[in-house]
């Protein structure tokens, strides 16, 4: 990344070994994730040594995930009118994409702006968290609303704009079974949005 892209500023965010505040919100958060391979911790130690040798700042804070630190840096950088490239393959981070923020997936050599985010998830970056609140996220064990898949979530977000508007206008939803499911799992949808934000 340093050799190919020549970033003017660069920082690396890492998860804290401690559980994040999300575990306090939802006990099942990341509970279904398989254990990390035994050699991963050795690789992280070596990676940290390389990062330190390059004198690249490492951001890590107990109770927060790397995603939280990345989002904070993006907010600060935007306030300073800096263009930002988030280097990740994590779809949760697509909610940060904006006119001055893109996401670069080095593994697939893909760059995500607003249109690429819409092509991937069917929603705009500002709607990603509402979309994920409905569909959930199996990799993090975020529950979402049962039986609401990507196409249904896309349709609901397209029709209503966001989760708040959807629930404010829920009686207008013509599909009775879907309306009942959304009503029954309202709290879970909002919890899911909080977990992915």
Buried (B, 14 or more C-beta within 10 A) or exposed (E): EEEEEEEEEBBBBBBBEEEBEBBEEBEEBBEEEEEEEEEEEEEBEEBBEEBEEEEBEEBBBEEBBBBBBBBBBBEEBBEEEBEBBBBBEBBBBBBBBBEEBBBBBEEEEEEBBBEBBBEEBBBBBBBBBBBBBBBBBEEBBBBBBEEBEEEBBBEBBEEBBBBEBBBEEBEEBEEEEBBEBBEEBBEBBBBBBBBBB
